[in-house]
Amino acid sequence: MINAGIKLLLVLVAITLSQGLLAGEILSAPPDPIVFADTAQEARYENLIKQFRCLVCQNQTIADSNAELAQDLRIEISGMIKDGKTDQQVIDFLVARYGEFILYLPRLNTTTFLLWFLPGILLILGLLIVLGVIKRRSNQKQELALDKNAEKRLNKLLGTD
């Protein structure tokens, strides 16, 4: 009796999940392709969508992302291009709306200074530390090396020649 109830429950869960997956596929169908009046607009569009980070994926540009927000942003950008906005106006609009984080390569300013230069600073510090350790070890080896007189005395004490 319990096994039949569990089996029925599992079948119902499987049906529910499969319906949800099918609905998700229908809802996430690819949008209609964006058509531009000329190739210059299309080139500007391709260039611009590679400059913005997908706010959902965060590690992809909106050109590479399939997230709904990325699709919406691509449509928004194409609309602004068709309306005659310049690249800088599009960038300024999206930065004003979503903040500097939307830029895939952030601008150099006081808030992003460490982001741009901290890797180089850490690399230089690491190299200085490694060089310091190497120098200290070579000094220790020189201090441990015996001069000729000390070596003769040691051999005499040990009874070896």
Buried (B, 14 or more C-beta within 10 A) or exposed (E): EEEEEEEEEEEEEEEEEEEEEEEEEEEEEEEEEBEBEEEEBBEBBEEBBEBBBBBEBEEBBBBEBEBEBBBEBBEBBBEBBBEEBEBEEBBEBBBEEBEEEBBBEBEEEEEBEEEEEEEEEEEEEEEEEEEEEEEEEEEEEEEEEEEEEEEEEEEEEEEEE
